[in-house]
Each structure stands twice: as structure tokens, then as C-alpha cells.
Amino acid sequence: MENANIGKKLQLYREQKKITMRELAEKAGITPSMLSQIENGQVNPSINTLKMISIALNVPMFKFFITDDDTKKYIVRKDSRKTIGWPSEEDIIYWLLTPGISGDIEFCIMEIPPHKNQEGVVQSHVGEEVAYILEGPVNILLDGNLYTLYTGDSLVIPSFTNHRWENNSNHTVKIIFAITPPSF
């Protein structure tokens, strides 16, 4: 875990989200002292502690383990794609189509099983997102308005726009999207 620089990555995500150490510690249920020690590399967090921090930051746990070697590849083979996602969305799968998340753009496929949605999760992030519906239909709640999109439709989600995906159909929905800068 030392090569992954978990503490430095944690600090970077915390600062990007403009959250103080005290605020994050409170949300994650740990002491500010413990968080400081983790960020400074003095201690390694337990998996449970890292999970709580991940949830509090709304950052997938895998992001804390990516090393520089993981981001130097150019090709992503179908059978070696990384799955990513949010701790609160266990059923929704995101397949990372780019070799890593250190570039200027992130390219993913999201699969939403039948009758699933991003329950209670309204996303908003830095950067613009463009989505293309590979297999629909799918609903998106976009800045308080509900839209239904069908196979072949696309949309732009501007920076900091609240959105949430819903699959009310009997089929798995597949959406391909690009986000710049990467936000997963």
C-alpha cells in the first residue's frame, strides 16, 4: 500500500472537494488526528476506515490504490477493463475504457440493471460530461427535470449540474460517457 501513496491521494481528493480535515474526519467517523496521520503516511488505514473515508469523500476506493504504473498503458483490452463505481451504488457497474484516470478525459460504460437507479444519489461534479445511450430506454433527472432517453440518444451534462440515472425497464441499460476532467 505504500507505493500507492494512499495518504497523498486522500489529501488531494479532500482538497479538490474543499473539505477540511476536521469535516472529513467527522463524516468518516474518525479523529482528525488519525486522518492527519493517514494523509502524512504515518499510518495505513484499515480497509473499513478507508471505506468510510471513501464514502465521506464520495470517491471510489480503487482510486486510492492506483499506482503510476497503472496509468502508463495505452490500450485497454475488453477482458482487462477495470470496474469502478460508488460505494452507495453496488448494482450499477462502471467499466473504465481509458487506461487510467490521470489524463484529461475519462471514458466509461455504465450498466444499470433492470429496475435500478442511483437511489438517493444525485451526482454533480467538476467538468462536463457527454453521454450516449448504447441500450435504452433510460431516465435521467437533470437539474430537477426528468428526461427519457432512447438507444442512440445523447446528452451533455454541464459542470456542477445535479443528475441521477434511473432504469425503469426490464432490460439492462448501457450508457457510454466521457467526462473531462475525470471525476471518478
WOTA-V93167 format. One record per residue. RES is the residue in one letter. SS is DSSP state (hx for helix, st for strand, lp for the rest). PHI is phi in radians with two decimals (* if undefined). NEAR is the number of other C-alpha atoms within 12 Angstrom. Layout:
BEGIN
res,ss,phi,near
RES,SS,PHI,NEAR
RES,SS,PHI,NEAR
END
This chain:
BEGIN
res,ss,phi,near
M,lp,*,21
E,hx,-1.12,20
N,hx,-1.15,17
A,hx,-1.38,20
N,lp,0.91,25
I,hx,-0.96,34
G,hx,-1.06,30
K,hx,-1.18,28
K,hx,-1.15,33
L,hx,-1.00,43
Q,hx,-1.08,30
L,hx,-1.06,22
Y,hx,-1.14,29
R,hx,-1.09,29
E,hx,-1.20,17
Q,hx,-1.07,17
K,lp,-1.56,21
K,lp,0.96,14
I,lp,-1.92,21
T,lp,-1.29,21
M,hx,-1.06,31
R,hx,-1.10,19
E,hx,-1.11,21
L,hx,-1.15,34
A,hx,-1.03,31
E,hx,-1.11,20
K,hx,-1.11,24
A,hx,-1.52,25
G,lp,1.33,23
I,lp,-2.21,26
T,lp,-1.45,19
P,hx,-1.02,20
S,hx,-1.09,18
M,hx,-1.11,27
L,hx,-1.07,36
S,hx,-1.06,25
Q,hx,-1.11,22
I,hx,-1.16,31
E,hx,-1.08,31
N,lp,-1.51,21
G,lp,1.32,22
Q,lp,-1.39,17
V,lp,-2.42,20
N,lp,-1.71,26
P,lp,-1.27,30
S,lp,-1.22,16
I,hx,-1.06,16
N,hx,-1.11,15
T,hx,-1.12,24
L,hx,-1.12,37
K,hx,-1.10,27
M,hx,-1.13,26
I,hx,-1.16,42
S,hx,-1.02,35
I,hx,-1.13,26
A,hx,-1.10,29
L,hx,-1.51,37
N,lp,1.03,34
V,lp,-2.19,34
P,lp,-1.02,31
M,hx,-1.02,31
F,hx,-1.04,29
K,hx,-1.09,38
F,hx,-1.34,35
F,lp,-1.85,27
I,lp,-1.24,27
T,lp,-1.83,23
D,hx,-1.02,18
D,hx,-1.09,14
D,hx,-1.18,23
T,hx,-1.78,19
K,lp,-1.69,16
K,lp,-1.49,18
Y,lp,-1.89,13
I,lp,-2.00,16
V,lp,-2.02,20
R,lp,-1.42,14
K,hx,-0.91,14
D,hx,-1.47,11
S,hx,-2.19,14
R,lp,-1.14,21
K,st,-1.54,26
T,st,-1.71,28
I,st,-2.30,33
G,lp,2.91,30
W,lp,-1.81,30
P,lp,-0.99,27
S,lp,-1.45,25
E,lp,-2.10,28
E,lp,-1.11,19
D,lp,-1.50,23
I,lp,-1.54,31
I,st,-1.91,29
Y,st,-2.01,32
W,st,-1.82,31
L,st,-1.37,35
L,lp,-1.68,29
T,lp,-1.68,34
P,lp,-1.10,30
G,lp,-2.83,34
I,lp,-2.10,33
S,lp,-1.64,24
G,lp,-1.43,21
D,lp,-1.58,17
I,lp,-2.46,24
E,st,-2.13,30
F,st,-2.22,34
C,st,-2.46,37
I,st,-2.04,32
M,st,-1.89,37
E,st,-2.03,36
I,st,-2.01,38
P,lp,-1.08,29
P,lp,-0.97,21
H,lp,1.03,22
K,st,-2.11,26
N,st,-2.64,31
Q,lp,-1.46,30
E,lp,-0.92,22
G,lp,1.19,14
V,lp,-1.83,20
V,lp,-1.89,24
Q,st,-1.57,30
S,lp,-2.74,24
H,lp,-2.60,24
V,lp,-1.14,20
G,lp,1.62,22
E,st,-1.61,25
E,st,-2.19,33
V,st,-2.11,25
A,st,-2.12,32
Y,st,-2.23,29
I,st,-1.48,32
L,st,-1.32,24
E,st,-2.48,28
G,lp,-2.22,32
P,lp,-1.45,31
V,st,-2.59,39
N,st,-1.78,30
I,st,-2.31,33
L,st,-1.60,27
L,st,-2.08,25
D,lp,0.92,19
G,lp,1.56,13
N,st,-1.90,14
L,st,-1.69,16
Y,st,-2.18,21
T,st,-1.88,23
L,st,-2.02,28
Y,lp,-2.09,23
T,lp,-0.85,21
G,lp,1.65,17
D,lp,-1.34,23
S,st,-2.49,25
L,st,-2.69,25
V,st,-1.92,22
I,st,-1.98,29
P,lp,-1.11,21
S,lp,-0.94,22
F,lp,1.10,18
T,lp,-1.61,22
N,lp,-1.15,23
H,st,-2.68,30
R,st,-2.69,29
W,st,-1.65,40
E,st,-2.42,37
N,st,-1.95,35
N,lp,-1.74,22
S,lp,-1.62,20
N,lp,-1.64,16
H,lp,-2.18,18
T,lp,-1.20,27
V,st,-1.67,34
K,st,-2.20,33
I,st,-2.24,39
I,st,-1.80,31
F,st,-2.56,32
A,st,-2.15,33
I,st,-2.27,32
T,st,-2.37,26
P,lp,-1.25,20
P,lp,-0.94,26
S,lp,-2.22,37
F,lp,-1.41,38
END
